[in-house]
C-alpha cells in the first residue's frame, strides 16, 4: 500500500492550571488536496465536524496538512474554534481522561493480525447515570460515533472526498467508540 497524506488537528484546553495542547492526526485516502484553497476547504469541513464532539473548554487552534509520507507541512490554518458539545447525561472528567475511537480496516499485518487506527479525545464526559465512574456518557459517545462515521464517509475539499486511512493506505471500514473512559498521560 502507498503512503497517505494527513492532517493534524491541534486542540487546546486548560489542564492543571495551564493551557495544554494535544492533537489527533488523521491520515486519509483519496489523494492530496490540489492547492491551498482546497486544503482550506478540507480544514473547514473537518473542523466543523470535530467541534461538535468537543467540550466548549476545548478549542481547535491549528490544523496542519502533510503530503503523503511526509512530516513537512504543506498547508496550515491557525485560529480558535471552541467545541460545542453539550451532554445533559454527563459529568466532566479530568483532562487526561479520554475517549478512545478505534477504526477497523480490512488490512492485516504480516502475522495476520488486524490493523486498527486509533484516536483519543480529551476533556471526557462520564455518565452521570452509572455508578461506574468509567462509563462514557451515552450522549458524548453518540457525538464521537457521528464524527468517526464522518471520517469513514469522507470529507470534501470542494473537488475530492478524503476517507480515513492508515499511514500506509489501509482504509477505515468501521468505527467503535469504547463504552469506557481511558487514561492518557500528557507529556510535561
DRENLO-665979 format. One record per residue (C-alpha): x, y, z; residue in three letters; chain. Coordinates in steps of 0.5 Angstrom, whole numbers. Example, Ala and Ser with C-alpha at 12.3 -4.5 7.8 and 13.67 -1.06 7.14 Angstrom:
BEGIN
+-------+-------+-------+-----+----+
!    xx !    yy !    zz !  aa ! ch !
+-------+-------+-------+-----+----+
!    25 !    -9 !    16 ! ala !  A !
!    27 !    -2 !    14 ! ser !  A !
+-------+-------+-------+-----+----+
END
This chain:
BEGIN
+-------+-------+-------+-----+----+
!    xx !    yy !    zz !  aa ! ch !
+-------+-------+-------+-----+----+
!     0 !     0 !     0 ! unk !  A !
!     2 !     7 !    -1 ! unk !  A !
!     3 !    13 !     4 ! unk !  A !
!    -2 !    17 !     5 ! unk !  A !
!    -3 !    25 !     6 ! unk !  A !
!    -5 !    27 !    13 ! unk !  A !
!    -8 !    33 !    17 ! unk !  A !
!    -6 !    34 !    25 ! unk !  A !
!   -12 !    38 !    29 ! unk !  A !
!    -9 !    41 !    35 ! unk !  A !
!   -13 !    43 !    41 ! unk !  A !
!   -12 !    47 !    47 ! unk !  A !
!   -15 !    46 !    54 ! unk !  A !
!   -14 !    48 !    61 ! unk !  A !
!   -10 !    43 !    65 ! unk !  A !
!    -7 !    43 !    72 ! unk !  A !
!    -8 !    51 !    71 ! unk !  A !
!    -4 !    52 !    65 ! unk !  A !
!    -6 !    52 !    57 ! unk !  A !
!    -4 !    45 !    55 ! unk !  A !
!    -4 !    43 !    47 ! unk !  A !
!    -6 !    36 !    45 ! unk !  A !
!    -7 !    33 !    38 ! unk !  A !
!   -10 !    28 !    33 ! unk !  A !
!    -7 !    26 !    27 ! unk !  A !
!   -11 !    23 !    21 ! unk !  A !
!    -9 !    20 !    15 ! unk !  A !
!   -13 !    20 !     9 ! unk !  A !
!   -14 !    16 !     2 ! unk !  A !
!   -16 !    20 !    -4 ! unk !  A !
!   -10 !    24 !    -6 ! unk !  A !
!    -8 !    30 !    -4 ! unk !  A !
!   -11 !    37 !    -4 ! unk !  A !
!    -9 !    41 !   -10 ! unk !  A !
!    -7 !    47 !    -7 ! unk !  A !
!    -8 !    52 !    -1 ! unk !  A !
!   -15 !    53 !    -3 ! unk !  A !
!   -17 !    46 !    -3 ! unk !  A !
!   -13 !    45 !     4 ! unk !  A !
!   -17 !    51 !     7 ! unk !  A !
!   -24 !    48 !     5 ! unk !  A !
!   -22 !    41 !     8 ! unk !  A !
!   -19 !    44 !    14 ! unk !  A !
!   -26 !    48 !    15 ! unk !  A !
!   -30 !    42 !    14 ! unk !  A !
!   -26 !    37 !    19 ! unk !  A !
!   -26 !    43 !    24 ! unk !  A !
!   -34 !    44 !    23 ! unk !  A !
!   -35 !    37 !    24 ! unk !  A !
!   -30 !    36 !    30 ! unk !  A !
!   -32 !    42 !    34 ! unk !  A !
!   -39 !    38 !    35 ! unk !  A !
!   -36 !    33 !    39 ! unk !  A !
!   -31 !    37 !    43 ! unk !  A !
!   -33 !    41 !    50 ! unk !  A !
!   -33 !    48 !    50 ! unk !  A !
!   -27 !    48 !    54 ! unk !  A !
!   -23 !    45 !    48 ! unk !  A !
!   -21 !    50 !    42 ! unk !  A !
!   -18 !    48 !    36 ! unk !  A !
!   -13 !    52 !    35 ! unk !  A !
!    -9 !    50 !    29 ! unk !  A !
!    -9 !    45 !    23 ! unk !  A !
!    -3 !    42 !    19 ! unk !  A !
!    -3 !    39 !    13 ! unk !  A !
!     2 !    34 !    10 ! unk !  A !
!     3 !    31 !     4 ! unk !  A !
!     4 !    23 !     3 ! unk !  A !
!     9 !    20 !     7 ! unk !  A !
!    12 !    27 !     9 ! unk !  A !
!    13 !    31 !    16 ! unk !  A !
!    14 !    37 !    12 ! unk !  A !
!     7 !    42 !    13 ! unk !  A !
!     4 !    44 !     6 ! unk !  A !
!    -2 !    48 !     9 ! unk !  A !
!    -3 !    51 !    16 ! unk !  A !
!    -9 !    54 !    19 ! unk !  A !
!    -9 !    58 !    26 ! unk !  A !
!   -15 !    61 !    30 ! unk !  A !
!   -19 !    59 !    35 ! unk !  A !
!   -26 !    55 !    35 ! unk !  A !
!   -29 !    52 !    41 ! unk !  A !
!   -32 !    46 !    42 ! unk !  A !
!   -40 !    46 !    42 ! unk !  A !
!   -41 !    39 !    45 ! unk !  A !
!   -47 !    39 !    51 ! unk !  A !
!   -49 !    33 !    54 ! unk !  A !
!   -54 !    33 !    60 ! unk !  A !
!   -53 !    26 !    62 ! unk !  A !
!   -45 !    27 !    64 ! unk !  A !
!   -40 !    30 !    69 ! unk !  A !
!   -34 !    33 !    66 ! unk !  A !
!   -27 !    29 !    68 ! unk !  A !
!   -20 !    31 !    69 ! unk !  A !
!   -16 !    33 !    63 ! unk !  A !
!   -12 !    26 !    62 ! unk !  A !
!   -18 !    22 !    62 ! unk !  A !
!   -20 !    21 !    55 ! unk !  A !
!   -25 !    17 !    50 ! unk !  A !
!   -22 !    12 !    45 ! unk !  A !
!   -24 !    11 !    38 ! unk !  A !
!   -22 !     5 !    34 ! unk !  A !
!   -23 !     5 !    27 ! unk !  A !
!   -22 !    -2 !    24 ! unk !  A !
!   -19 !    -4 !    17 ! unk !  A !
!   -19 !   -10 !    12 ! unk !  A !
!   -11 !   -10 !    12 ! unk !  A !
!    -8 !   -15 !    16 ! unk !  A !
!     0 !   -15 !    19 ! unk !  A !
!     5 !   -20 !    16 ! unk !  A !
!     3 !   -24 !    22 ! unk !  A !
!    -5 !   -24 !    20 ! unk !  A !
!    -7 !   -19 !    26 ! unk !  A !
!   -12 !   -14 !    24 ! unk !  A !
!   -10 !    -7 !    23 ! unk !  A !
!   -13 !    -1 !    27 ! unk !  A !
!   -13 !     6 !    27 ! unk !  A !
!   -14 !    10 !    34 ! unk !  A !
!   -15 !    17 !    36 ! unk !  A !
!   -16 !    19 !    43 ! unk !  A !
!   -21 !    25 !    45 ! unk !  A !
!   -19 !    29 !    52 ! unk !  A !
!   -24 !    33 !    57 ! unk !  A !
!   -28 !    27 !    57 ! unk !  A !
!   -35 !    26 !    60 ! unk !  A !
!   -37 !    20 !    64 ! unk !  A !
!   -44 !    18 !    65 ! unk !  A !
!   -48 !    21 !    71 ! unk !  A !
!   -53 !    15 !    71 ! unk !  A !
!   -48 !    10 !    72 ! unk !  A !
!   -45 !     8 !    79 ! unk !  A !
!   -38 !     6 !    75 ! unk !  A !
!   -35 !    13 !    74 ! unk !  A !
!   -31 !    10 !    68 ! unk !  A !
!   -37 !     9 !    64 ! unk !  A !
!   -37 !    14 !    58 ! unk !  A !
!   -43 !    19 !    57 ! unk !  A !
!   -48 !    16 !    52 ! unk !  A !
!   -49 !    23 !    49 ! unk !  A !
!   -42 !    24 !    48 ! unk !  A !
!   -41 !    17 !    45 ! unk !  A !
!   -46 !    19 !    40 ! unk !  A !
!   -43 !    25 !    38 ! unk !  A !
!   -36 !    22 !    38 ! unk !  A !
!   -39 !    16 !    33 ! unk !  A !
!   -42 !    21 !    29 ! unk !  A !
!   -35 !    25 !    28 ! unk !  A !
!   -32 !    18 !    27 ! unk !  A !
!   -37 !    16 !    22 ! unk !  A !
!   -36 !    22 !    18 ! unk !  A !
!   -29 !    20 !    17 ! unk !  A !
!   -31 !    14 !    14 ! unk !  A !
!   -36 !    17 !     9 ! unk !  A !
!   -30 !    22 !     8 ! unk !  A !
!   -29 !    30 !     8 ! unk !  A !
!   -29 !    34 !     2 ! unk !  A !
!   -24 !    39 !     0 ! unk !  A !
!   -29 !    42 !    -5 ! unk !  A !
!   -27 !    37 !   -11 ! unk !  A !
!   -25 !    31 !    -8 ! unk !  A !
!   -27 !    27 !    -2 ! unk !  A !
!   -22 !    24 !     3 ! unk !  A !
!   -23 !    18 !     8 ! unk !  A !
!   -20 !    16 !    14 ! unk !  A !
!   -14 !    11 !    13 ! unk !  A !
!    -7 !     9 !    16 ! unk !  A !
!    -1 !    12 !    14 ! unk !  A !
!     1 !     6 !     9 ! unk !  A !
!    -6 !     7 !     6 ! unk !  A !
!   -11 !     2 !    10 ! unk !  A !
!   -18 !     5 !     9 ! unk !  A !
!   -22 !     5 !    15 ! unk !  A !
!   -28 !     1 !    14 ! unk !  A !
!   -32 !     1 !    21 ! unk !  A !
!   -31 !     5 !    28 ! unk !  A !
!   -32 !     3 !    35 ! unk !  A !
!   -32 !     8 !    41 ! unk !  A !
!   -30 !     5 !    47 ! unk !  A !
!   -36 !     5 !    53 ! unk !  A !
!   -31 !     6 !    58 ! unk !  A !
!   -26 !    12 !    59 ! unk !  A !
!   -19 !    11 !    59 ! unk !  A !
!   -13 !    15 !    61 ! unk !  A !
!    -7 !    18 !    57 ! unk !  A !
!    -2 !    22 !    61 ! unk !  A !
!     1 !    28 !    58 ! unk !  A !
!     8 !    30 !    57 ! unk !  A !
!    10 !    35 !    61 ! unk !  A !
+-------+-------+-------+-----+----+
END
